Amino acid sequence: MVMKRGQSFFSPHFVIKHLKQASGYRLTVVVSTKVSKSAVKRNRIKRVLRDELRNNLNRLKSGDYALIVKPAAAKLESVLLRQQMMQLLQKVRLLNHDATH
């Protein structure tokens, strides 16, 4: 549902699709074989991004999220992956400012 009806936000490394919900949230991270042929590398990217999302759950606005990783993200180190994702979430105002982290 989020893939068809969600609002899309773009950066050089990610596409975020967000569908507003009254409360709660659901998250998915999509890393296709276009990003890397190696399952090990794709899984590392997913682990890093899911960890960052998990650490910031209290800051996310409610809704369904699909984080789609672009091939350019495969070249980034873990720290930069985290920073780029959080910058995009802040830029498109999907983070609550009143929550403490």
Secondary structure, DSSP 8 states (H G I E B T S, - for coil): -HHHHSEEEE-SSEEEEEE--SS-EEEEEE--TTT-S-HHHHHHHHHHHHHHHHHTGGGB-SEEEEEEE-GGGGGS-HHHHHHHHHHHHHHTT-B-SSS--
